[in-house]
Amino acid sequence: LWTLILLGMQRASARARQWPTAPARIEKSGVRTYEKRDRSSKGTTRWRTMVRPDVVYSYAIAGVTYRGDKVSIIRSSTNQDAFARKVAARYPLGAELKVHYNPDNPSESALDPRAPLGLYFFY
């Protein structure tokens, strides 16, 4: 099952790397913390604090302004605050950079179309 999931993520990432790029500007950069409920196979429930980069950017395609919040084409979270902060730090507020966008649906975009490297460590 994990192999199929990873292959799907790799295919999505490969498609996104072919998307055109447009200039973008970082409007918000930080981390978002939230609680996630996990259930064990024994039926017990526990709450875990999860963290993900919270980066918002804007870009314009054919005169229409869009806002996006995907750093990677595959959104991922972690329980490692330092890792999420390190990712967010790569995109400081006000920075100008390129965003990859889907030419068939310009509202779909990502700053880095590669699949997050950390996903492969779970395999």
Salt bridges, closest charged atoms under 4 A:
GLU27 OE1 - ARG67 NE 3.04
ASP38 OD2 - ARG48 NE 2.70
ASP54 OD2 - LYS28 NZ 3.01
ASP54 OD1 - ARG32 NH2 3.50
ASP69 OD1 - ARG75 NH2 3.03
ASP81 OD2 - ARG85 NE 2.75
GLU96 OE2 - ARG25 NH1 2.71
ASP112 OD2 - ARG114 NH2 2.67
